[in-house]
Amino acid sequence: MKFCEEIAKKFNIKIEPFKYYVLPNSDELGKLYNFDYWLSYLGGQANIPLREIFTTYSNLNFPHEFVHMLLPMPNDRKEFCPRIIDEGIATWLAGPGFNQTFEEALIETSFVLNKTEKVTLDDIISFKIRNEFDNTILYVAGGVICKLIYDKKGIEGIKKIYKSNNENFKKTLEELFEMEYNKIDELIINYIKNYN
């Protein structure tokens, strides 16, 4: 509740009640979606329309999914913001998943990206560069974008990037950062690589 109240205050939003379910493992979560077997591991998911969060973590504190519930994309939108931003906001505010802060994930991602010679945001967005078993690199890159936008433009900047879509994403970034996309790309990648 404390985490949710802090986010609500920061974004000046009202907290709507939601249900929170804890399942014993990823397979049981899959069965809720009628999968007897699935190829991906999923630790948690927010079902926004039904106001439900499902998690396989026994610890009841899974703030990443809380952010998705507190800052849902409007149902009337035809196009949603790019996944890097949707997941980036949740990662910036609550870490990429269970029991890992944004800063811890940033250090880990810095180490991974420093082993790769040439990295671009487009490589990360397209999953050309990713971890084998999770999407942390995408989530962290999005978190850095959101953090830097917040530092530069505050909540209004976050609202603007959150309203972007795949078509106008790069243009919106250029407006918020007041520089060309290739310079933003360089800024984000260097921020991650040089984070300690």
N, C-alpha and C positions, 0 to 999 in steps of 0.2 A: 504493500500500500504506500509506503514511504517513497519508493522509487516512482510509482505512478503519479503521486502527488507532486513530486519535484518536476517531472516532465510536463504535467498539466500546467503548473505555474510558469515554467519556462516558455511554453508555447501559448499560454493564455487560452487553454481549452478546458472543457468540462469532461470529467471522467464519467463514462457510461459503464454500468456493470457488465461483467462478462464472466463466463464459466471457465474454469481451469481444470483440465483433466490430466492426471499422471498415469501413464501406462508403463508396464514392466520392461518393454523393449521395443525396438524398431519394428519387429515382425507384427506385434500386436497393433501398432499404429497402422501398419499396412492393411491389416484385416479390417480396420474401420473404413478403409477406402475400397474394400472388396478385392484386395490383392492377397492371394495365398502365398505369393512369392514376389519380391521385387528386387531390382538390381541396385537400388541406391539406399544408402543409410539416411534416415531422416530423424533428427532428434527432437524436432518440434515444428509446429505449424499453427498459424493463426487463421481461423475461419471467420473472417470479418463479418459476412452477412448474418451468420448465426451467433456471433459474439461468443466464440469458443476458442480456447487455446488447448492444443493437445501436445503433450511432451512425454518423452521417454526418460527424462531425468528425474530421479527420485527427490532431488532437492527442489523445493517448491519455488525457488527464485530463478526464473528464466527471463530476465528483463528484455532480451532481444525481441522475443515475441510480444512482450508487453508493449514495446514501442510500435510494432505493426498494428496492434489493437488500438492504441491511443491516437495514432496518426494514420488512419486508414486513407487509402486513395478513395476519392468520391465515387459512388456507384454510377453517377450519371456521365462519367468521363468515357469517351470513346477510345481514347488512347491513354495509356498510363505512362508514368515517367519510366525512364530506363531502369532496368534491374539494378545497375550499379548505384543508382541514387536511392531507390526504395530500400535496398539492403544496406546501403551506405549510411543512411540516417540511423537505422537501427544499430548498426555497428559502432558508429561514432558515439552514440548515446549509451550503449549497453554492451558493447563487445559483440564479436561475431557468433557466439554460441554460448554453450554452458560453461561457466566457471573460467572464462578468459576475458580479460578487459581489452578495450580497444588498444591501449598502450602495449600490452603483452603481445597481442596479435600483430601490431605494427612492428615490433622488434623481430618477431618470427618472420614476417613477410619481408622485412628489410634483408634479412639473412638469405632468404630464398632468391629474391630479385638480384642481389649482389653476385649470385652464382651464374646469372644470365647476362650475356654481353649486351645485347640490344633489347630493350623493353619499351613498348609504347602502351598508352591507354587502350588503343584499339586492339592490341594483342590480348590485353586483360579482358576487355569487354567481350571479345569473340571467343574467349577461353583457349586461345592459342597458347597462352601461358597460364597455368593453373596448378594447384596441388592435385595429387593423384586422387585423394579421397574426400576433398571438401572444396568449398568455394571461397575460402578465406581470402585469397589474393584479391578477388573481385570485391568482396565485402570491405576489405581494408582500404583499397583504392577509393571506393565510394565514400568511406568514412573520412578519408583525408580530404577529398573534394568538399564534403559537407562541413568539416571543421574549418577549412580555409575560407569557405564562403561565409560561414558564421562569423569568423574573425574579421572579415572585411565588410560584410553587409548586414550582419545580425539576422534576426528571425525573418525579416522581409526577404533577405537573400535566399534563405532556406525555403521559404514558401515559393519563391519564384522558380528555383531549380526543381522543386517537387512538382510544380505544374508543367514542367517541360515534358516533351515526348521524344521518341527516337528521331523524329524528323528535325526538330528544332533544338535538340540537346546541345550540340556544339556551339550554335549561335548564342544560346542562353548562357553557356559557360563564358563565352567571349564577352558578353555584356557584363556579367557579374565580376569577372576577373579584370576587365578592362584591358585585355590583351588578346593576341591571336591564339587560336587553338593549339598550334604547335608549341608555343611558349608555355601554355597551360599544361600541356602534356609533359613537357620537360620539367616544369615546376613540381608537378605531382610525383613523377617518377623519382626525381632527385630528393624530394622530401622523404619518400619512403626509403630509398636506398641509404640516405644519410642519417636516418633516425637512430638515435642511441639513447 
